[in-house]
Amino acid sequence: MHRLSYIFPIAAAVGTMLWLDHIADWWWAYLLCVVVAEGLLYLAIHRAARQREYLSGYALNVQHHEPWVERVVYTESYTDSRGNTRTRTQVRYVHHPDRWLVEFNTGHEADVTQEVYIHYAELWGTDEEWINPPHMNCVSGGGGQLYAWNEVYADACTTTYYGLYVNYIKNSRSIFRFREIDEKEAASLGLIDYPKLHRSDLEGDVVVASSLIGEGYTISDEEQRAIQLFNAFEGERHQIHCFVLLFDASQQSLQVAMEQRAYWEGGNKNEFTVCLGIDTSKPQPEVVWCEAFSWCDVPRLESAAESWFIAHRQLDLKAFAAWMHENVALWKRKQFSDFKYLGIRLSPSRTAIVMLLALLLAALIVGVGYAIEQNQPIG
């Protein structure tokens, strides 16, 4: 459906040239308008087709950038006393405040508070390094300090953030498409939503429990930390992001894992999701069933993980994270370019947005033509 949007700017240009007398002399301007409009639509469609995925990494260092002043030269127009339009060059000075940030192994940077900067500087205990961050047109100030990670695994600062990729399966009518589950049905089944990330937080949850698990069970910080560390150190190297989803085995059977997979539409391209049905009535929760899923062509890691939990009934995610480090070589991410033959399909809401953009561009082309016609000399 969204492909029809490409027709609107072309139809508007051709129709306007046939309708208005003087437009034929301006064919080059109309051709330029159509090319620009088609390019904007192409970019909009491909941006709308991209889906968020979760990426992780570990900090290489924390930095403090000191305040600095930027000299900005700009040109402005004004009207002189005789009514003539003139230009003049002006200079202004912009003050940039302190900045604290973390640089990660993936190339990602995140702004943090001064308290976070001091925490890791003291935790790592490495020597302070003086740095000179590049600042365009800096006339005063600048400079800064850097503390490198001490390369102690347990002291690592980890992060999870959003990336974007083209998901050819989403909204397709292929055999890979899962049945649709709305939020109401998901809540009744006790399914789990994707954890939300906030810009103020470096990390997000990777171990998540179903709402049907009683309040007596809580996920410990150590369990979260264990899987987060795995994602941080193996995420970029092996293109993997692990989620562990916990369900109440007394109310939810293995079938709920199939429903969870459908609710997440199979997961994102780099995701390895482990669904565990646990018995929380015992002092140490026990694993009753396990089902893992991903888009891998050969589910070797899925089968190995399921076998591991069968052999280790007591829920110990720290031990599982250690096992994942040792066996991550079993993972080979599916190349989503293999699905390119399915083409791009947008959701109804995104299709509506693209069609509206196409109509606006078509209206703009008609408006340009009408303006040209009105400014032509008579006769």
N, C-alpha and C positions, 0 to 999 in steps of 0.2 A: 504493500500500500504506500509506504513512504517513497517508493521510487517515482510515483506520480508527481511528487513535489518538483522534480527536475523539469517537468513540462511547463509549469506555471510561468516562470520568468521568460522562457522562449516564446510561449504563446502571447504573453503581454507585449513583448518587443515586436513580434510580427504583426499583431493586431494593431498596435499603435502606429507602426509605419504605414499600414494600409489605410488607416483612418485619418491620419493627419497629413497635410499636403507637403510640408517642408521637411519632414523627418528623413526622407530618403537621402537628403544631402548630408545628414548627420549619421549615416549608417555605422561609421567607425565608433562613434560614441555609444551607440546602442549595442554594438558588438562587445565593446569593453564592459558595459553594464551587465550584459548577459553572462560574460565570462566570470566577472566578479561575483555575481549572484549564484551561479552554479558552483563556484569554488566555496562560497560560504555555506551553501547547502551540503556540499560534500563533507566539509569539516564538521558541520553540525550533526549530520547523520552518523559519522564515525565516532564522534564524541558521545552521542547518545547511546551507541552500541557498546560502549566500554563499561565494564563492571568492576566494582571494587574488589580487591583481594587484600589479604593480610600479609604483610612483610615484616620480618624481624631482623634485628642486628644487635651487636654489642658495642659499647663505647670504646673508642680509642683514646679519647682525652676529654677533659672539660676545659673550657676557655673563659676568660674574662676579657672583654674588649672595653677599654677605657673610653670616657667621653671624648668626642672630637667635634670640630667645627668644619663644615663644608662651605666652600665659596661657590655660589651659584650665579652664573652670568646668564641673563635672559634679555630678550628684546620685547618691547611693548609698543603699541601704537597709541598715538594721542592726536588731538586736534589743536593746532596752534591758534593764535589770536586772529589770524586771517581766515580761519576755517579750513585750512589745508591739513590733510592727514600726514603725519610724520611718524617716524620710528626713532626710538632711542634705546640705548643699551643701559641696563640697570644691573646692579649687583646686590645680592642679599646673602646673609650668612645664616646657615641652618645648624642648630645645635643638635647633636645626636647623643643620647644619654648612654649610661653604662649598659652593656649587654653581656649576659651569661648564657653560654650554650654548650651543648654536648655534640661531639662529632663521632659518628658511628662508622663501622667498617663497611657499610653499604654505600657510603657517600651521603647518607641522610644526615641532616643537622636539625637539632631541636632546641628552641629557646627554653631556658629553665630559670628558676629563681636563684637569687644569691645563696639562699639556704641550701639548695640542692648542690650548687657548685662547691660550697664549703664542705658539705657532707662527703662528697667523693674525693675532694682534695685531701681531707683528713683521713678518710678510710684507706685510700691507696698509699698515702705516705711517700709519694715520689717527689723528686726535686722540682721546684718551681722553675719553669722555663719562660724567658721573656720572648714575646712574639711581637711582630709588627703587621697586624692585619691590613690588607690593602683597602684603602679608602680613596675614592675618587675625589679629587679637588680638595683634599684635606689641607687646611692652613694652620691648624693647631690641634694639640691633643693627639689622640690615637695611642697605639701601643696596647699592650695587654700581657696577660699571664696565661700559662698553660700547665696543666698537670696531666701527665700520661697515665693510663691504666697500668697497674702494677703486675698485670698478667696472671693474677690469681683468679682461678675460675669462680670461686665462691664470692669474690668481691666485684664481679662484673656488673656493670650498669647495662641493663637490657632495655629494648624498646620494641613496640609493635606499632606499625603505622599502615595507612592505606596506600595501595598501589592500584593501577588501572590496567586492564587488558581487555581485548575484544573476545567476548564469549559468543561464539557462533551457535552454540546449542540453545542458549536462552531464547525463549519465544519461538523456536523453530517448531516445525511440525514433523520432525524426524522421529525415529524409533528411540532416540536418546532422551526424548522429553519425558519428564515425570508428570504424574497427575498433580493437579493443582490442589493445594491445601490452604485454605484461608486462615486468618488469625483466630477466628472463633473455633474452628475445628482443631487447630494446633493447640489452643489452650485446653480444650476438653481432653485431648490425648496426652497432655503433659509434654508437648514437644518444646524444644529449646530454640530461642531466637539467637541470631548472631550477636556476640557481644559488641557493644558500641564503644568506640574509642573517642576520647575527648582530648582536645589539643593541650589541655593543661596537664595531662597525665602522659608519662612516658610509656607505660605498659597498659595492657588490657587483659581481661580474664581469658585463660585458655582451658581451664577446668571449670565446667559449668554444670550445675545440677538441675534436674527437672523440678518444676513447681510441685510435683506430686510427692517428692521426698519430704518427709516431715522436718519440722524445725529443729528436731533433736540432732540432726546431722549438719555439720558445717565443713566446708572445704578449708583446709589449713593453708596458711601462707606458704609453708614449706612445700606443699603439693603444687601450688600455683608456680612457685619459684622454680621448681625442678623442671617442669615442662617449658616454662619461659626460657630458661637457660638452654635447653635443647634447641628450641626454635631459634634463639639468638645465634648460637654457634654453628648450627647445621643449616639454618634457613637459606642463606645465600649460596652456600657451597653446593647444597643438594637440591635447592629449590623446593623446600618442603616447609609446611607449617602445620603443626599438630594441634588438634583439639581433642580433649577427653570429655565426653558427655556422660553424665551419671543419671541413671534412672532407678526407680524403686522396683525391684524385682518382684515384690509381693503384689504389685498392681499392674506392672507393665511387662509384657512378655517380649521375646525376641522380635516380634512383629513391629514393635515401636521403633526399632532401629531402621526398618524398611521405610516406615512413615517419616522418620527424621531425615532420611536420605532424600525422600521426595520433597519434603518441606524446604530443604536446602538446595533443591534442584541438582543433586549430585555433588554439591560442594564446588569450591573454586578450583582452578587448575592445579594449584600447588598444595592443596589441603589433604592431610591424612587425618581422618576422623575416626576415633575409637569410641564406640558406644558400649557402656557397661551397665548391666543390670545388677544392682548390689543389694545385699541384705543388711540393713542398718540396725536390725534388732540385736545384733551381737556386739560385744564390747569393741571388737575390731571388725569393721565392715568386711563382708566377704563378697566376692564376685560370683554371681550365679550364672550369668551368660555374658558373652562378648561378641560384638559384631563390628568390624572395621570396614570403612569404605573410602574410595578415592577414584580418580579417573585413570589409574595406571592400567596399561594394557595387560600386564601380568601381575596379579595381586600377591606378589611374594611377601611383602612386608605385612599386608593384611593377615594372611594366613599364619605367618610367624607370630604376630602379636596375639592373635586369638589363641594359638597354642600356648603362648607364654602365660596368659591369664588363666587358662585351664590348669596349668601346672602350678600356678601361684595364686591360690584362691583368696588369700588375705589381701585386701586392697592396699598396695604400697606403690604409690605413684613415683616416689623417689627412686625406688628400685627399677620401675618401668622406664623412667627417663634414662637411667644408666644403661639399661638394656637397649634402648633406642639408639643411644650413641654408638654402641658396639655393632648394631645391625642395620644402621641407616644405609649401608651400601646395597641393601636389598631393594631400595627405593629407586625408581626411575620415573620421573614425572612425565605425564602424557603431554605430547606436543599438540596444543590446541589448533595449530595451523593445519593439522590433519582434518579438522572439521570445516575448513574454509569453503569447501564445496557446498556447504549448506547455505552460504550467503548470510547477509545480515538481516535480521528481523527485529523490529522494535516493538516494545510494548504499546498498547493502545494510547496510553497517556503521552509517551514520547513521540509516537507517530503524530498525534494531534499537535504537539508543539512544533514539530518539523513542518507540518502542513501549514500551520499559522505563519511560521517564518517565511515559507515560500509565497504565501499570499501577500504578506507585507512587502517582500522584495518585488513581486509583480506589480503591486500598487505603486511602489517607488519608481519603477521603470515607466509606468504610465504617467506618473506625475512629472518625471523629467521630460518626457516627450511633450506633454502639454505646456510646460514652462518654455521649452524651445520654440514651440509653435507661437506662443503669445509674444515672444520677443523678436519674431521675424518682421522685417519691414513690409508694409502693405504695398502691393503692386510690384 
